[in-house]
């Protein structure tokens, strides 16, 4: 019952948060100079007709009210520039499927490798494996995405010629996946290592060792479970970010996913696409954070959801 009340409260707070995000994004978007039809090869008269057709000549608060009304009916409008006349929700649905397929692979790779490497580093504190893992995780965290993507392309596609650059060819998803996975893997490695080191000397672990349990069971069953709270906290926004696609990965490797629309919609001033991807991304982050909060209770029953 308490959990149900908590979930209802979080959903209500999520709706308030989404409303604030929609409002702030809409008015900030309209502060950008120009309009979606500036790049159109059309006369000023035709451009004025397009602006009037989509109601962009009306006061901003009137446009905002109409947008909210349409949004309540499930209508996010149609794209002005990127895919003219096509429904924004259809574009998001189609491109998200591509991003999700790539993102799930990258997310699973990051979680598995990050947790395992973090445990190894924690168990081998100040030894050679720990030093090697810390060096590589530091490099993975510090390198920008475009450097990772360019390095993978030069090394694997140009020099070794083992992977194609084109995403649509067999194996074309490997380099985008690695580009998306390297940073979160490195971050999860360091996060898991720190959490493992924090719990390794707890009294309950000494008791488990005294009972004759193997070090593997003590670390990977008991210690790991109680060190996952910081990891779960990070997994919420990480999952939302990876599933919606990386700006760099999808741009460099020409992945037809949702990530590229975050950038291209702004540069082209495609107002409805800007709003659509922002709302979708924000809703996904709110939902994933709610899931993570519920997972806290599963991982550690001592946590009370208020």
C-alpha positions in Angstrom: 0.0 0.0 0.0 2.8 2.3 0.9 4.6 1.5 -2.4 1.4 2.2 -4.3 1.0 5.6 -2.7 4.6 6.4 -3.4 4.2 5.5 -7.1 1.1 7.6 -7.5 2.9 10.5 -5.8 5.9 10.1 -8.1 3.6 10.0 -11.2 1.9 13.2 -10.2 5.3 14.9 -9.6 6.4 13.6 -12.9 3.5 15.2 -14.7 4.2 18.5 -13.0 7.9 18.2 -14.0 6.9 17.4 -17.6 4.6 20.4 -17.7 7.4 22.6 -16.5 9.8 21.2 -19.1 7.3 21.7 -21.9 6.6 25.3 -20.8 10.3 26.3 -20.4 11.4 24.5 -23.6 8.5 26.1 -25.7 9.3 29.7 -24.6 13.1 29.3 -24.9 12.6 27.7 -28.3 10.7 30.8 -29.5 13.5 33.1 -28.3 15.7 31.7 -31.0 16.1 34.2 -33.9 14.5 33.3 -37.2 11.8 30.7 -38.1 11.7 27.1 -39.6 11.4 28.5 -43.1 14.4 30.7 -43.2 16.3 28.2 -45.3 13.5 27.7 -47.7 14.2 28.8 -51.3 11.1 30.7 -51.5 10.1 34.4 -51.8 9.2 36.4 -48.7 5.5 36.2 -49.8 5.6 32.4 -49.8 7.5 32.3 -46.5 4.8 34.5 -45.0 2.1 32.1 -46.2 3.9 29.2 -44.6 4.3 31.1 -41.3 0.6 32.0 -41.3 -0.4 28.4 -42.3 1.2 27.0 -39.2 0.1 29.8 -36.9 3.6 31.1 -36.2 2.5 34.7 -36.8 0.3 34.5 -33.7 1.5 35.6 -30.2 3.6 33.0 -28.5 1.1 32.4 -25.6 -1.6 31.7 -28.2 0.7 29.2 -30.0 1.6 27.6 -26.6 -2.1 27.2 -25.6 -2.9 25.5 -28.9 0.1 23.2 -28.6 -0.9 22.1 -25.1 -4.5 21.5 -26.3 -3.3 19.3 -29.2 -0.8 17.5 -27.0 -3.6 16.5 -24.6 -5.2 14.8 -27.6 -2.0 13.0 -28.4 -1.1 15.3 -31.3 2.5 16.5 -31.3 2.1 18.2 -34.7 3.9 17.7 -38.0 7.5 18.3 -38.8 8.2 21.6 -40.5 11.6 20.9 -42.0 13.2 17.5 -41.3 10.4 15.4 -42.7 7.8 17.9 -43.9 4.2 17.1 -43.2 4.9 13.9 -41.4 3.6 13.4 -37.8 6.2 14.0 -35.2 5.1 11.0 -33.1 5.5 8.7 -36.1 9.0 10.0 -36.7 9.9 9.5 -33.0 8.4 6.0 -32.9 10.3 4.9 -36.0 13.6 6.4 -35.1 13.4 5.2 -31.4 13.2 1.6 -32.5 16.6 2.0 -34.2 18.1 3.8 -31.2 16.6 1.3 -28.7 18.0 -1.7 -30.6 21.5 -0.1 -30.6 21.1 1.2 -27.0 20.0 -2.1 -25.4 23.2 -3.7 -26.7 25.4 -0.9 -25.5 23.6 -0.8 -22.1 24.0 -4.5 -21.5 27.6 -4.3 -22.4 28.2 -1.4 -20.1 26.4 -2.9 -17.1 28.1 -6.4 -17.4 31.6 -5.1 -18.1 31.4 -2.2 -15.7 30.2 -4.2 -12.7 32.6 -7.1 -13.4 35.7 -4.8 -13.9 34.7 -2.8 -10.8 34.5 -5.9 -8.7 37.9 -7.1 -9.9 39.4 -3.7 -9.2 37.9 -3.6 -5.7 39.2 -7.1 -4.9 42.6 -6.3 -6.2 43.0 -2.9 -4.6 46.4 -1.3 -5.2 47.5 -4.3 -7.2 48.4 -4.5 -10.9 44.8 -5.4 -12.2 43.4 -2.5 -10.2 45.9 -0.1 -11.6 45.3 -1.2 -15.2 41.5 -1.0 -14.8 41.7 2.4 -13.2 43.9 3.8 -16.0 41.7 2.5 -18.8 38.5 3.6 -17.0 40.0 7.1 -16.5 40.8 7.3 -20.2 37.3 6.1 -21.1 35.7 8.8 -18.9 37.9 11.6 -20.1 37.7 11.0 -23.9 34.9 12.9 -25.7 32.5 10.8 -27.8 33.6 12.2 -31.1 37.2 11.2 -30.3 36.1 7.6 -29.4 34.0 7.4 -32.6 36.8 8.7 -34.8 39.4 6.5 -33.2 37.3 3.3 -33.6 36.6 4.3 -37.2 40.2 4.8 -38.1 41.5 1.7 -36.2 38.7 -0.8 -37.0 37.4 0.4 -40.3 40.3 2.1 -42.1 43.4 0.3 -40.8 42.2 -3.2 -39.9 39.2 -3.1 -42.3 37.3 -5.5 -40.0 34.1 -3.5 -39.6 32.1 -1.4 -42.0 31.4 2.3 -41.5 27.9 2.1 -42.9 25.4 1.2 -40.2 23.2 -0.6 -42.6 25.8 -3.2 -43.5 26.4 -6.4 -41.5 28.3 -5.6 -38.4 27.7 -1.9 -38.9 26.2 -1.6 -35.4 29.4 -2.7 -33.6 31.3 0.6 -33.6 28.3 2.8 -32.7 27.6 0.4 -29.8 31.1 0.6 -28.6 31.0 4.4 -28.9 27.9 4.5 -26.7 29.2 1.9 -24.2 32.8 3.0 -23.4 31.9 6.0 -21.3 29.2 4.3 -19.1 31.4 1.2 -18.8 34.2 3.3 -17.5 32.0 5.2 -15.1 30.2 2.1 -13.8 33.6 0.5 -13.2 34.8 3.3 -11.0 31.4 3.5 -9.3 31.3 -0.2 -8.5 34.9 -0.3 -7.3 34.2 2.6 -4.9 31.1 0.9 -3.6 32.8 -2.5 -3.2 35.6 -1.0 -1.2 33.1 0.8 1.0 31.3 -2.4 2.0 34.1 -5.0 2.0 35.0 -4.4 5.6 31.5 -4.4 7.0 30.8 -6.7 9.9 28.2 -8.8 8.1 30.9 -9.8 5.5 33.3 -10.9 8.2 30.5 -13.1 9.6 29.9 -14.6 6.2 33.6 -15.4 5.9 33.7 -16.8 9.4 30.9 -19.2 8.3 33.3 -20.6 5.7 31.7 -19.0 2.6 34.0 -18.6 -0.4 35.4 -15.2 -1.3 33.5 -15.3 -4.6 30.1 -15.8 -2.8 31.0 -13.1 -0.2 31.9 -10.5 -2.9 29.5 -11.3 -5.8 26.5 -12.2 -3.8 26.5 -10.3 -0.5 28.9 -7.4 -1.0 27.8 -6.6 -4.6 24.1 -6.6 -3.7 24.6 -4.0 -1.0 26.9 -1.9 -3.1 24.5 -1.5 -6.1 22.5 1.5 -4.8 24.9 4.1 -6.3 25.0 2.0 -9.5 21.2 1.9 -9.7 21.0 5.6 -9.2 23.2 6.1 -12.3 21.4 3.6 -14.4 18.2 5.7 -14.5 19.5 8.6 -16.6 22.0 6.4 -18.3 19.3 4.1 -19.7 17.3 7.0 -20.9 20.3 8.6 -22.6 21.5 5.4 -24.3 18.1 4.2 -25.4 17.4 7.6 -27.1 20.7 7.4 -29.0 23.9 9.3 -28.7 24.3 12.5 -30.6 27.8 11.8 -31.7 27.5 8.1 -32.4 24.4 8.4 -34.6 25.9 11.4 -36.4 29.3 10.0 -37.1 28.0 6.5 -38.2 24.9 7.8 -39.9 22.6 5.8 -37.6 18.9 6.6 -38.5 18.0 6.9 -34.8 16.4 9.4 -32.5 19.7 10.9 -31.3 20.4 12.8 -34.5 17.0 14.6 -34.2 18.1 16.3 -30.9 20.7 18.2 -32.8 19.2 18.5 -36.3 15.8 19.7 -35.1 17.5 22.7 -33.3 19.8 23.6 -36.1 16.9 23.6 -38.6 14.5 25.3 -36.1 11.9 22.5 -36.5 9.8 23.6 -33.6 7.5 20.6 -33.4 10.4 18.2 -33.6 12.3 20.1 -30.8 9.2 19.8 -28.6 8.5 16.2 -29.5 12.0 14.8 -28.8 12.3 16.9 -25.6 9.0 15.6 -24.2 9.9 12.0 -25.2 13.4 12.2 -23.7 12.1 13.9 -20.5 9.3 11.4 -20.0 11.8 8.5 -20.4 14.2 9.9 -17.8 11.3 10.4 -15.3 10.0 6.9 -15.9 13.5 5.3 -15.6 14.2 7.2 -12.4 10.9 5.9 -11.0 11.9 2.3 -11.9 15.2 2.9 -10.2 13.6 4.1 -7.0 11.5 1.0 -6.9 14.6 -1.1 -7.4 16.1 0.4 -4.3 13.5 -1.3 -2.3 14.1 -4.6 -4.0 17.9 -4.5 -3.5 17.8 -3.2 0.0 14.5 -3.9 1.9 15.6 -1.5 4.7 14.8 1.4 2.4 11.4 2.9 2.9 9.5 4.5 0.0 7.8 7.6 1.4 
